[in-house]
Amino acid sequence: SDIDTAVKRNFGGFFGEFNPASTFLSEVKSIHQGPNETSVMSIELLKSALNYSSKEKTDSRYLLIITKNNAALNILQMEKLLEKKVEILFGSSFPGDQEYTSICNNINRIKIFMETGKQVVLVNLESLYESLYDCLNQSYSWMGGNRYVDLGLGTHRVKCKVHPDFRLIVVAEDKDVLNRFPIPLINRLEKHYLGMETILPPEFSQLVSRLKQWMKVFCKVDIPAYRESRYKQKSERDVFIGYHEDAIPAMILDMEKEGMTLEEYEEGCIARLIQCATPDGIMRLPNSELDDKFEELFTQYFVDQNHDSLASYLTSLDHQKTNLVEITTHSKLLTSAAVNEMTPRLQHAVSISLEFLQQFSSEEDFRKALNKFVEKVGKSPQKCNLICQLDAGEPTSRNLLESARYIIRGIINEVNTLRVPPVFDIIIILHIPFGSGDYIGYPVTPWRSVHIDELRCQHGLQPMMIKRMRGRSVTNIIKTEANDDIGIVPLSQLVESVVPKAVSMIKGGAPERSVERIDRFLGLLRKNEIFQKITHQKVVRLLEIKDQQSENVMEK
C-alpha cells in the first residue's frame, strides 16, 4: 500500500482508460497485492495533497492538477476538496493583459501570498512559470531558520521569504500540459488528474453510462444505404452544442440533493441536455430509435422550453432573482438596433445594456464596465440586463470566455455580500460555428446554458408550423407558401431581409442607383400584391432550378 500511495501521489486520478498507478504496479512483478489489501482511493490522496499543512513532518511537492474543460477550477470552488480557503489567480486572456507589466503584477501578488502563507491556485498563467522556476522546484536557501527562494523577471532576481504554509497549485488543461509544458516543469510537480467524474459518487456511474448511450441513440438517424455517401451521422457535439465528456457528471453533481431518486436525476439531466440541443436535432428524432419519444421531446423543446427567440427566453426568466445565462446561437449577433426592436416585446419593463467582449483591451476595462452596470442597477427602477456578446469561432475566444465567466462570478460574489443585493441578469451570447467548434458548454451553477438558433423574433412562427416543415425540402415549403399563403414561413419578410445583400452583389453603377433599386423594390413588395405574387413565384422557380442542377451533379 505504501508503494501504491507513492505512485498515486506522483500520477493520481485517471486518464480515460489509462490508470497510471495500476499500470506501474502491474509492471513491478515483485509486488503482489494480498487478498486483504485495498488500493488507496485517488480522491483521498488528492484531498491529502490539497490540504497539506506545515504541521506534517514530511515535505510535499507543489501540485499540478491536470483537467479537461476547466473542470478542476469549478470543483475547487465547490469546496468539496479544500478544507481551507485558497487564493485563485486566474490569468486574463484580454489582449492588453499579455504585457510585461501584468506579469510583474501577478509575480508581486504571488510574492505577498508566499510571505503570508496563503495557498495559491494558478490558472491560465503559463507566462509566469519560468519566473517561478526555483519556487516550483523548491530550491530553497536557508537563512536564520527561514526558507527563501529566488523569483525571476528576465535578468532581475529577488529573494523572497517562503512561509511554511505556502502552497502552489497549478491548474492546466491536459492538452496544454501535453503540448506546451516543458518536461522539467511537469517532472518537478506532483501530478493529479481532476475532472467532474473523479469526484462523482460511484452509485452514479451506471446513470452516466446510460445517459451517454441515450445521447448516441438521439444523434444517430437511419440513413438508407444508397444515401450514406451523401450524408454523415451527427456527433453529440453537433446536436448538443458545447457537449463534453464531463458535462453529465457535472449536471449530476450540480443537482445533488438528499432524497432524489436516480429517475429524477435522469429526467433532470435530459432536460438540461435538451436545453442546448439544436432544433434540427429534435426534428430528426422520428428517423432514430427514439421515434416513440418524438412528440414528448418536441413538446418539451418547442413548447415547455423557450427556444423561439431571445425575447421569448428573457421573458421566461425569474424576474425576482439574479440570473446568469450563457446562450449559444448560429444566427448573427445582436446590434443596438436589434436590441431596441426587441425590448418592447418583453412582457416586463427591462433596461438592456449591450457589450462586446472582444472590444475590451484588458480585464480592468471589463471590470469597470461591470461595475458601471451594477451602479446602474442600483439607480434604475426597472430590472437591468447586461448582454455580453462573443464570436466563439475565433481561436482566442475560449480563454476569453473563461476569463469573463470568472470575473463575472467574482462580481456576483461581491454583490451578494451587500445587505440587500440588487437583482439583475447577465447574459453571455456566443455565436457558434455549425457544430460546437472549440466551445465548451454546460457550465455549472450559478450559470445555466441554452441554445437559441435564431435570436430575433420569427414573425409569429409557431411550434406546430415547425412540425409541418418536417420531411419536406426548402423548395417544397416555399412553393406551398407562395401558392397558398398558409403561414408556415413569412415569405415576404424573408425576401425583404435578403434584398440589400442581393443588390450589393450587382457590380457596377453608382451607389445612389443601388439605394434607389432597393427603395423601389421594397416599396412594390410591400404595397403591390401582384408584384409580391410574381416575386414569390420567381423565388420558387430559382429554387427549383438549383435543385435540378444539384440532382444533375449527383447523377454524374
C-alpha positions as CSV (number, residue, x, y, z in Angstrom):
1,S,0.0,0.0,0.0
2,D,3.0,2.3,0.6
3,I,4.1,1.9,-3.0
4,D,0.5,2.3,-4.2
5,T,0.4,5.6,-2.2
6,A,3.7,6.8,-3.6
7,V,2.8,6.1,-7.2
8,K,-0.6,7.7,-6.9
9,R,0.9,10.8,-5.3
10,N,3.0,11.1,-8.4
11,F,0.4,10.1,-11.0
12,G,-3.0,10.5,-9.4
13,G,-6.5,10.3,-10.9
14,F,-7.4,8.5,-14.1
15,F,-6.9,9.4,-17.8
16,G,-9.8,7.7,-19.7
17,E,-8.9,4.0,-20.0
18,F,-5.4,4.6,-18.7
19,N,-4.7,4.3,-14.9
20,P,-1.0,5.2,-14.3
21,A,-0.8,3.8,-10.8
22,S,-2.3,0.4,-11.8
23,T,-0.1,0.2,-14.9
24,F,3.0,0.9,-12.9
25,L,2.2,-1.6,-10.2
26,S,1.3,-4.3,-12.7
27,E,4.8,-4.0,-14.3
28,V,6.6,-4.4,-10.9
29,K,6.5,-8.2,-10.8
30,S,7.9,-8.5,-7.3
31,I,4.9,-6.7,-5.8
32,H,1.7,-8.8,-5.3
33,Q,-1.3,-7.3,-3.7
34,G,-2.6,-9.6,-0.9
35,P,-6.3,-10.6,-0.6
36,N,-6.7,-8.2,2.4
37,E,-5.0,-5.2,0.8
38,T,-7.1,-2.4,-0.7
39,S,-6.0,0.2,-3.2
40,V,-5.8,3.7,-1.9
41,M,-8.5,5.9,-3.3
42,S,-7.1,8.6,-5.7
43,I,-9.6,11.2,-4.4
44,E,-8.4,10.7,-0.8
45,L,-4.8,11.2,-1.8
46,L,-5.8,14.4,-3.7
47,K,-7.5,15.7,-0.6
48,S,-4.4,14.9,1.4
49,A,-2.2,16.8,-1.1
50,L,-4.5,19.8,-1.3
51,N,-4.9,20.2,2.5
52,Y,-1.2,19.8,3.3
53,S,-0.2,21.6,6.5
54,S,3.3,22.6,7.8
55,K,2.5,20.6,10.9
56,E,3.1,17.4,9.0
57,K,6.6,16.1,9.4
58,T,7.3,15.4,5.7
59,D,7.6,18.0,2.9
60,S,5.3,17.7,-0.2
61,R,5.9,18.9,-3.7
62,Y,3.6,21.5,-5.2
63,L,0.6,20.3,-7.3
64,L,-0.1,20.1,-11.0
65,I,-3.8,19.4,-11.4
66,I,-4.5,18.2,-14.9
67,T,-8.0,18.7,-16.1
68,K,-10.4,19.0,-19.0
69,N,-12.8,21.8,-19.9
70,N,-11.6,23.8,-16.8
71,A,-13.5,21.4,-14.5
72,A,-10.8,21.5,-11.8
73,L,-11.4,25.2,-11.0
74,N,-15.1,24.6,-10.7
75,I,-14.5,21.7,-8.4
76,L,-12.1,23.6,-6.2
77,Q,-14.7,26.4,-6.0
78,M,-17.4,23.9,-4.9
79,E,-15.3,23.4,-1.7
80,K,-15.7,19.7,-1.8
81,L,-12.0,19.0,-1.6
82,L,-10.5,22.0,0.1
83,E,-10.7,22.4,3.9
84,K,-9.2,25.9,4.0
85,K,-9.6,29.0,1.8
86,V,-7.3,29.4,-1.2
87,E,-6.4,32.4,-3.3
88,I,-7.2,31.9,-7.1
89,L,-5.1,33.8,-9.6
90,F,-6.8,33.5,-13.0
91,G,-4.7,34.8,-15.9
92,S,-6.6,37.3,-18.0
93,S,-6.9,36.5,-21.8
94,F,-7.7,40.1,-22.8
95,P,-5.1,41.3,-25.3
96,G,-3.9,44.2,-23.2
97,D,-3.1,41.9,-20.2
98,Q,-0.4,40.0,-22.1
99,E,2.2,42.7,-21.5
100,Y,5.3,42.7,-19.1
101,T,3.6,44.9,-16.5
102,S,0.8,42.4,-16.0
103,I,3.4,39.6,-15.4
104,C,5.1,41.8,-12.8
105,N,1.8,42.5,-11.0
106,N,1.0,38.8,-10.8
107,I,4.5,37.9,-9.6
108,N,4.1,40.6,-6.9
109,R,0.8,39.1,-5.8
110,I,2.4,35.6,-5.5
111,K,5.3,37.1,-3.5
112,I,2.8,38.5,-1.0
113,F,0.9,35.2,-0.7
114,M,4.3,33.4,-0.3
115,E,5.3,35.6,2.6
116,T,1.9,35.4,4.4
117,G,1.5,31.6,4.0
118,K,-1.6,31.5,1.6
119,Q,-2.4,28.6,-0.6
120,V,-2.5,29.8,-4.3
121,V,-4.2,28.3,-7.3
122,L,-2.7,29.4,-10.7
123,V,-4.9,29.1,-13.7
124,N,-4.1,30.2,-17.3
125,L,-0.8,31.7,-16.2
126,E,1.8,29.9,-18.4
127,S,3.7,33.1,-18.8
128,L,4.7,33.1,-15.1
129,Y,6.1,29.6,-14.7
130,E,9.6,30.5,-16.0
131,S,9.8,33.2,-13.3
132,L,8.7,30.7,-10.6
133,Y,11.3,28.1,-11.7
134,D,13.1,27.9,-8.3
135,C,9.9,28.1,-6.4
136,L,8.2,25.2,-8.3
137,N,11.4,23.2,-7.9
138,Q,11.5,24.1,-4.2
139,S,15.2,25.2,-4.5
140,Y,15.3,26.9,-1.1
141,S,18.0,28.9,0.6
142,W,18.0,28.8,4.4
143,M,18.9,31.8,6.5
144,G,18.1,32.3,10.2
145,G,15.8,29.3,10.2
146,N,13.7,30.7,7.4
147,R,13.3,29.5,3.8
148,Y,14.0,31.8,0.9
149,V,13.6,31.4,-2.9
150,D,14.6,33.4,-5.9
151,L,11.8,34.9,-8.1
152,G,13.0,35.9,-11.5
153,L,11.8,38.5,-14.0
154,G,14.1,38.3,-17.0
155,T,17.6,39.0,-15.7
156,H,16.3,40.6,-12.5
157,R,16.0,38.2,-9.5
158,V,14.8,38.9,-6.0
159,K,14.9,36.8,-2.8
160,C,11.5,36.1,-1.2
161,K,10.8,34.5,2.2
162,V,8.6,31.4,2.0
163,H,6.1,30.8,4.8
164,P,5.9,27.1,5.9
165,D,2.2,27.0,5.0
166,F,2.6,28.4,1.5
167,R,1.5,26.1,-1.3
168,L,1.3,26.5,-5.1
169,I,-1.4,24.6,-7.1
170,V,-1.1,24.8,-10.9
171,V,-4.3,24.0,-12.8
172,A,-3.9,23.3,-16.5
173,E,-5.8,21.7,-19.4
174,D,-4.5,18.2,-20.4
175,K,-3.8,19.4,-24.0
176,D,-1.7,22.3,-22.7
177,V,0.3,20.1,-20.4
178,L,1.0,17.7,-23.3
179,N,1.8,20.2,-26.0
180,R,3.1,23.3,-24.2
181,F,4.5,22.4,-20.8
182,P,8.3,21.7,-20.6
183,I,9.1,18.2,-19.4
184,P,11.2,19.5,-16.5
185,L,8.2,21.6,-15.3
186,I,5.9,18.6,-15.4
187,N,8.5,16.4,-13.5
188,R,9.0,18.8,-10.6
189,L,5.3,18.8,-9.7
190,E,3.0,16.2,-8.1
191,K,0.5,15.4,-10.8
192,H,-3.2,14.6,-10.4
193,Y,-6.0,14.3,-12.9
194,L,-9.2,16.0,-11.7
195,G,-12.5,16.0,-13.5
196,M,-16.1,16.0,-12.5
197,E,-16.2,12.3,-12.9
198,T,-13.3,12.0,-10.4
199,I,-15.4,13.3,-7.5
200,L,-18.7,11.7,-8.7
201,P,-20.0,9.1,-6.2
202,P,-19.7,5.6,-7.6
203,E,-23.5,5.0,-7.4
204,F,-24.0,7.3,-10.4
205,S,-21.6,5.6,-12.8
206,Q,-24.3,3.5,-14.4
207,L,-26.6,6.5,-14.8
208,V,-23.7,8.4,-16.6
209,S,-23.2,5.4,-19.0
210,R,-27.0,5.2,-19.6
211,L,-27.3,8.9,-20.4
212,K,-24.3,8.8,-22.8
213,Q,-25.8,5.9,-24.6
214,W,-29.1,7.8,-24.8
215,M,-27.3,10.7,-26.5
216,K,-25.7,8.3,-29.0
217,V,-29.2,7.0,-29.9
218,F,-30.6,10.5,-30.0
219,C,-28.0,11.6,-32.6
220,K,-28.0,8.5,-34.8
221,V,-30.6,8.5,-37.6
222,D,-31.5,5.8,-40.1
223,I,-29.9,6.6,-43.4
224,P,-30.7,4.4,-46.4
225,A,-27.7,2.6,-47.8
226,Y,-27.9,4.5,-51.2
227,R,-27.7,7.8,-49.3
228,E,-24.8,7.0,-46.9
229,S,-22.2,8.6,-49.3
230,R,-24.1,11.9,-49.3
231,Y,-25.0,12.2,-45.6
232,K,-23.0,11.7,-42.5
233,Q,-24.1,11.0,-38.9
234,K,-24.2,13.9,-36.5
235,S,-21.9,13.7,-33.4
236,E,-23.0,14.6,-29.9
237,R,-21.2,17.9,-30.2
238,D,-23.1,18.6,-33.5
239,V,-26.5,18.1,-31.8
240,F,-25.9,19.2,-28.2
241,I,-23.9,22.5,-28.5
242,G,-20.9,22.6,-26.2
243,Y,-21.2,19.0,-25.0
244,H,-18.1,17.4,-23.5
245,E,-17.3,14.2,-21.6
246,D,-17.6,15.9,-18.1
247,A,-21.0,17.5,-18.9
248,I,-23.2,14.8,-17.4
249,P,-21.2,14.2,-14.2
250,A,-21.2,18.0,-13.7
251,M,-25.0,18.1,-14.1
252,I,-25.5,15.3,-11.5
253,L,-23.2,17.0,-9.0
254,D,-25.0,20.3,-9.6
255,M,-28.4,18.7,-8.9
256,E,-27.2,16.6,-5.9
257,K,-29.8,16.7,-3.2
258,E,-30.9,14.3,-0.4
259,G,-33.9,12.2,-1.3
260,M,-33.6,12.4,-5.1
261,T,-34.1,9.2,-7.0
262,L,-32.0,8.1,-10.0
263,E,-35.0,8.6,-12.2
264,E,-35.3,12.2,-11.1
265,Y,-31.6,12.7,-11.8
266,E,-32.1,11.2,-15.3
267,E,-35.0,13.4,-16.1
268,G,-33.2,16.5,-14.9
269,C,-30.1,15.7,-17.0
270,I,-32.2,15.0,-20.1
271,A,-33.9,18.4,-19.6
272,R,-30.6,20.2,-19.3
273,L,-29.2,18.4,-22.4
274,I,-32.2,19.3,-24.4
275,Q,-31.8,22.9,-23.4
276,C,-28.7,23.1,-25.6
277,A,-29.9,20.9,-28.4
278,T,-30.3,22.2,-32.0
279,P,-33.9,22.3,-33.4
280,D,-32.9,20.2,-36.4
281,G,-31.6,17.5,-33.9
282,I,-35.1,17.4,-32.4
283,M,-36.8,17.2,-35.8
284,R,-34.6,14.2,-36.9
285,L,-35.9,12.1,-34.0
286,P,-38.6,10.3,-36.0
287,N,-35.8,8.8,-38.1
288,S,-34.0,7.5,-35.0
289,E,-34.6,4.8,-32.4
290,L,-36.2,7.4,-30.2
291,D,-39.1,7.9,-32.7
292,D,-41.6,6.9,-30.0
293,K,-40.4,9.8,-27.8
294,F,-40.6,12.4,-30.6
295,E,-43.9,14.0,-29.5
296,E,-42.8,14.2,-25.9
297,L,-39.4,15.8,-26.7
298,F,-40.8,18.1,-29.4
299,T,-43.3,19.5,-26.8
300,Q,-40.6,19.8,-24.2
301,Y,-38.3,21.7,-26.5
302,F,-40.6,23.9,-28.6
303,V,-43.4,24.5,-26.1
304,D,-42.2,24.0,-22.5
305,Q,-38.7,25.4,-23.0
306,N,-38.2,28.8,-24.8
307,H,-36.1,28.5,-27.9
308,D,-38.2,30.7,-30.2
309,S,-36.2,33.9,-29.8
310,L,-34.1,35.8,-27.2
311,A,-37.1,37.9,-26.3
312,S,-39.2,34.8,-25.5
313,Y,-36.4,33.4,-23.4
314,L,-35.8,36.6,-21.4
315,T,-39.5,36.9,-20.7
316,S,-39.4,33.3,-19.2
317,L,-36.7,34.1,-16.6
318,D,-37.5,34.6,-13.0
319,H,-37.6,38.4,-12.5
320,Q,-37.3,38.2,-8.8
321,K,-33.7,36.9,-8.7
322,T,-30.4,37.4,-10.5
323,N,-29.8,35.1,-13.5
324,L,-26.5,34.2,-15.2
325,V,-27.2,32.7,-18.6
326,E,-25.0,31.5,-21.4
327,I,-26.8,31.5,-24.8
328,T,-25.4,29.9,-27.9
329,T,-26.7,30.7,-31.4
330,H,-26.0,30.1,-35.1
331,S,-27.6,33.4,-36.0
332,K,-25.9,36.8,-36.3
333,L,-25.1,38.6,-33.1
334,L,-27.3,41.5,-32.0
335,T,-26.9,45.1,-32.9
336,S,-28.1,48.1,-30.8
337,A,-31.0,48.5,-33.3
338,A,-32.0,44.8,-32.8
339,V,-31.9,45.3,-29.0
340,N,-34.1,48.4,-29.3
341,E,-36.6,46.5,-31.5
342,M,-36.6,43.5,-29.1
343,T,-37.1,45.5,-25.8
344,P,-40.8,46.4,-26.4
345,R,-41.6,42.7,-27.0
346,L,-40.6,41.8,-23.4
347,Q,-43.5,41.3,-21.0
348,H,-41.7,43.2,-18.2
349,A,-40.1,46.6,-18.2
350,V,-36.4,45.9,-18.7
351,S,-33.3,48.1,-19.4
352,I,-30.8,46.3,-21.6
353,S,-27.1,47.2,-21.9
354,L,-25.1,45.7,-24.8
355,E,-21.4,45.0,-24.8
356,F,-19.0,43.0,-27.0
357,L,-16.3,41.1,-25.1
358,Q,-13.7,41.5,-27.9
359,Q,-13.9,45.3,-27.6
360,F,-12.3,45.3,-24.1
361,S,-8.5,45.5,-24.2
362,S,-7.9,44.5,-20.6
363,E,-9.5,42.8,-17.6
364,E,-9.6,46.2,-15.8
365,D,-11.7,47.7,-18.7
366,F,-14.2,44.8,-18.4
367,R,-14.4,45.1,-14.6
368,K,-15.1,48.9,-15.0
369,A,-18.0,48.1,-17.4
370,L,-19.4,45.5,-15.0
371,N,-19.1,47.9,-12.0
372,K,-20.8,50.7,-14.1
373,F,-23.6,48.3,-14.9
374,V,-24.0,47.4,-11.2
375,E,-24.2,51.1,-10.3
376,K,-26.9,51.5,-13.0
377,V,-28.8,48.6,-11.4
378,G,-28.9,50.4,-8.1
379,K,-30.3,53.6,-9.6
380,S,-32.8,52.1,-12.1
381,P,-36.5,51.4,-11.1
382,Q,-36.5,48.7,-13.8
383,K,-34.7,45.4,-13.8
384,C,-31.5,45.7,-15.8
385,N,-30.0,43.2,-18.2
386,L,-26.4,43.1,-19.4
387,I,-25.8,41.3,-22.7
388,C,-22.2,40.5,-23.4
389,Q,-21.5,39.1,-26.9
390,L,-18.6,37.0,-28.2
391,D,-17.8,35.4,-31.6
392,A,-16.8,32.0,-30.3
393,G,-15.4,31.0,-33.7
394,E,-12.1,32.8,-33.1
395,P,-9.2,30.8,-31.7
396,T,-8.7,33.0,-28.6
397,S,-12.4,33.0,-27.7
398,R,-12.4,30.0,-25.4
399,N,-9.8,31.5,-22.9
400,L,-11.6,34.9,-23.2
401,L,-14.9,33.3,-22.3
402,E,-13.3,31.5,-19.3
403,S,-11.8,34.9,-18.1
404,A,-15.2,36.6,-18.5
405,R,-17.0,33.9,-16.6
406,Y,-14.5,34.1,-13.7
407,I,-14.6,37.9,-13.5
408,I,-18.5,38.0,-13.6
409,R,-18.7,35.3,-10.9
410,G,-16.3,37.4,-8.7
411,I,-18.5,40.5,-9.2
412,I,-21.6,38.4,-8.3
413,N,-19.9,37.2,-5.1
414,E,-19.1,40.8,-4.1
415,V,-22.7,42.0,-4.8
416,N,-24.1,39.1,-2.7
417,T,-22.3,40.3,0.4
418,L,-24.4,43.5,0.4
419,R,-27.3,43.7,2.9
420,V,-29.8,44.0,0.1
421,P,-28.2,42.5,-3.0
422,P,-29.6,44.1,-6.3
423,V,-31.3,41.8,-8.8
424,F,-30.2,41.8,-12.4
425,D,-29.5,39.4,-15.3
426,I,-26.2,38.9,-17.1
427,I,-26.4,37.1,-20.5
428,I,-23.4,36.0,-22.5
429,I,-24.4,35.4,-26.1
430,L,-21.9,33.2,-28.1
431,H,-22.0,32.9,-31.9
432,I,-21.0,29.3,-32.6
433,P,-20.0,27.9,-36.0
434,F,-22.1,25.0,-37.1
435,G,-21.2,22.1,-34.8
436,S,-19.7,23.2,-31.5
437,G,-16.3,24.3,-32.7
438,D,-13.9,24.8,-29.7
439,Y,-16.8,25.9,-27.4
440,I,-17.1,24.0,-24.1
441,G,-20.6,24.5,-22.7
442,Y,-22.9,23.2,-20.0
443,P,-21.4,25.4,-17.2
444,V,-22.3,24.7,-13.6
445,T,-24.2,26.8,-11.1
446,P,-24.6,29.8,-10.9
447,W,-24.6,29.6,-14.7
448,R,-27.2,28.0,-16.9
449,S,-27.0,27.4,-20.7
450,V,-29.4,27.3,-23.6
451,H,-29.3,27.2,-27.3
452,I,-31.4,29.6,-29.3
453,D,-30.9,29.0,-33.0
454,E,-32.3,32.4,-34.1
455,L,-32.1,35.3,-31.6
456,R,-34.5,37.6,-33.4
457,C,-38.3,37.2,-33.3
458,Q,-39.6,34.9,-36.1
459,H,-42.7,36.8,-37.1
460,G,-45.2,34.6,-35.3
461,L,-43.7,31.3,-36.3
462,Q,-45.3,28.7,-34.0
463,P,-44.1,25.2,-33.0
464,M,-46.9,23.4,-34.9
465,M,-45.7,25.2,-38.1
466,I,-42.2,23.9,-37.5
467,K,-43.7,20.4,-37.3
468,R,-45.3,20.9,-40.7
469,M,-41.9,21.5,-42.2
470,R,-40.5,18.1,-41.3
471,G,-39.7,15.8,-44.1
472,R,-40.0,18.5,-46.8
473,S,-37.4,20.3,-48.9
474,V,-36.9,24.0,-48.7
475,T,-38.3,24.4,-52.2
476,N,-41.4,22.5,-51.4
477,I,-42.1,24.6,-48.3
478,I,-41.5,27.9,-50.2
479,K,-43.7,26.7,-53.1
480,T,-46.6,25.8,-50.7
481,E,-46.3,29.2,-49.0
482,A,-46.2,31.1,-52.4
483,N,-49.3,29.3,-53.7
484,D,-51.4,29.0,-50.6
485,D,-50.0,31.5,-48.0
486,I,-50.8,29.2,-45.1
487,G,-48.3,30.8,-42.7
488,I,-45.5,28.2,-42.5
489,V,-42.8,30.8,-43.4
490,P,-43.2,34.6,-43.6
491,L,-42.1,34.6,-47.2
492,S,-42.3,38.4,-47.9
493,Q,-40.3,39.2,-44.8
494,L,-37.7,36.6,-45.8
495,V,-37.4,38.1,-49.3
496,E,-37.2,41.6,-47.8
497,S,-34.3,40.6,-45.4
498,V,-32.1,39.5,-48.3
499,V,-32.7,42.3,-50.7
500,P,-29.9,44.6,-49.5
501,K,-27.3,41.8,-49.8
502,A,-28.6,40.8,-53.2
503,V,-28.4,44.3,-54.6
504,S,-24.9,44.7,-53.2
505,M,-23.8,41.8,-55.4
506,I,-24.8,43.7,-58.6
507,K,-21.5,45.1,-59.8
508,G,-21.1,48.5,-61.4
509,G,-23.2,51.6,-61.3
510,A,-23.3,54.4,-58.8
511,P,-24.1,53.7,-55.1
512,E,-27.2,56.0,-55.4
513,R,-28.5,53.7,-58.1
514,S,-28.3,50.7,-55.7
515,V,-30.2,52.7,-53.0
516,E,-32.9,53.6,-55.5
517,R,-33.2,50.0,-56.6
518,I,-33.7,48.8,-53.0
519,D,-36.3,51.5,-52.3
520,R,-38.3,50.8,-55.4
521,F,-38.3,47.1,-55.0
522,L,-39.2,47.1,-51.3
523,G,-41.9,49.7,-52.0
524,L,-43.6,47.5,-54.6
525,L,-43.1,44.3,-52.5
526,R,-44.9,45.9,-49.5
527,K,-47.8,47.6,-51.4
528,N,-48.4,45.8,-54.7
529,E,-50.0,42.4,-54.3
530,I,-49.4,41.4,-57.9
531,F,-45.7,42.3,-57.7
532,Q,-45.5,40.4,-54.5
533,K,-47.0,37.3,-56.1
534,I,-44.7,37.5,-59.1
535,T,-41.7,37.8,-56.8
536,H,-42.7,34.7,-54.8
537,Q,-43.1,32.7,-57.9
538,K,-39.7,33.8,-59.2
539,V,-38.1,32.7,-55.9
540,V,-39.8,29.3,-56.3
541,R,-38.5,29.0,-59.9
542,L,-34.9,29.8,-58.9
543,L,-35.0,27.2,-56.1
544,E,-36.4,24.5,-58.5
545,I,-33.5,25.3,-61.0
546,K,-31.0,25.0,-58.1
547,D,-32.4,21.6,-57.0
548,Q,-32.3,20.4,-60.6
549,Q,-28.7,21.4,-61.0
550,S,-27.8,19.6,-57.7
551,E,-29.5,16.4,-58.9
552,N,-27.6,16.5,-62.3
553,V,-24.3,16.9,-60.4
554,M,-25.1,13.9,-58.2
555,E,-26.1,11.7,-61.2
556,K,-22.7,12.4,-62.8
